[in-house]
């Protein structure tokens, strides 16, 4: 089980792993709605090859990822496959499905 700090640290780490060329031309906000003991609301804003991360709810995100904090931690750290988590209902995507597909290639592992 991931600690609260480990979950919170995922998002700045994702910003660092952003591949600018893969995110060029994208202007989107992704909200992560994570449930469980170490959950909460986190977000990543991507603007033309750059990203920033934060914590808290956002109005009108381009896409929302809903999962337990532990399931998202497993996906974000490569312990679990994102597509498999989605297909088994552990990961739910609301909003821009195209952005969800691009996410898989925008961040280095």
C-alpha positions in Angstrom: 0.0 0.0 0.0 1.3 3.4 -1.0 1.8 6.1 1.7 0.1 9.5 1.4 3.5 11.1 0.5 4.2 8.5 -2.1 0.8 9.2 -3.8 1.3 13.0 -3.5 4.8 12.7 -5.0 3.6 10.9 -8.1 2.3 14.1 -9.7 5.5 16.2 -9.6 7.3 13.1 -10.8 4.9 12.9 -13.8 5.7 16.5 -14.6 9.4 15.7 -14.7 8.7 12.7 -16.9 6.7 14.6 -19.5 8.1 14.3 -23.0 7.7 17.8 -24.4 7.6 16.7 -28.1 4.7 14.2 -27.3 2.8 17.0 -25.5 3.3 19.7 -28.1 0.0 21.4 -29.0 -1.9 19.9 -26.1 -3.8 22.3 -23.8 -5.5 20.1 -21.2 -6.1 19.6 -17.5 -6.3 16.1 -16.0 -7.9 15.7 -12.6 -7.1 12.6 -10.6 -9.9 11.7 -8.2 -8.3 9.1 -6.0 -10.2 7.2 -3.3 -9.0 5.4 -0.2 -6.9 6.3 2.8 -4.2 8.1 0.9 -6.5 9.5 -1.8 -7.6 13.0 -2.7 -7.8 15.3 -5.7 -4.6 16.0 -7.7 -4.2 17.6 -11.1 -1.8 18.0 -14.0 -2.1 20.9 -16.4 -0.4 20.4 -19.8 0.1 23.4 -22.0 2.0 23.0 -25.3 4.8 20.7 -24.1 5.0 21.9 -20.5 3.3 20.7 -17.4 2.6 21.6 -13.8 1.0 19.7 -11.0 -1.0 20.5 -8.0 -3.5 19.3 -5.4 -7.2 20.0 -5.0 -10.3 20.0 -7.0 -10.6 21.8 -10.4 -13.7 23.0 -12.2 -14.1 21.7 -15.8 -11.1 19.4 -16.3 -10.5 18.0 -19.8 -10.4 14.5 -18.3 -10.9 12.9 -14.9 -9.1 9.7 -13.8 -10.9 7.9 -11.0 -9.2 5.1 -9.2 -8.2 4.1 -5.7 -4.9 5.7 -4.6 -3.3 2.3 -4.5 -4.4 1.3 -8.0 -3.2 4.6 -9.5 0.1 4.3 -7.6 0.5 0.8 -9.2 -0.2 2.2 -12.7 1.9 5.3 -12.3 4.9 3.3 -11.1 4.7 0.6 -13.8 3.6 -2.2 -11.4 0.2 -2.4 -13.2 -0.8 -1.9 -16.9 -3.0 1.2 -17.4 -5.1 -0.5 -20.2 -5.6 -3.6 -18.1 -6.6 -1.5 -15.0 -9.1 0.4 -17.3 -10.6 -2.8 -18.8 -11.0 -4.4 -15.3 -12.7 -1.2 -13.9 -9.9 -0.3 -11.5 -9.3 2.9 -13.5 -12.2 5.0 -14.9 -11.8 7.8 -17.4 -14.4 10.6 -17.7 -14.1 13.1 -20.5 -11.5 13.2 -23.3 -10.7 9.6 -24.1 -8.3 10.7 -26.8 -6.3 12.5 -24.2 -6.3 9.3 -22.1 -4.7 7.4 -25.0 -2.1 10.2 -25.5 -1.2 10.0 -21.8 0.3 6.6 -22.4 3.0 8.1 -24.7 3.4 11.6 -23.1 5.2 10.4 -20.0 8.5 8.5 -19.9 8.5 5.4 -17.7 
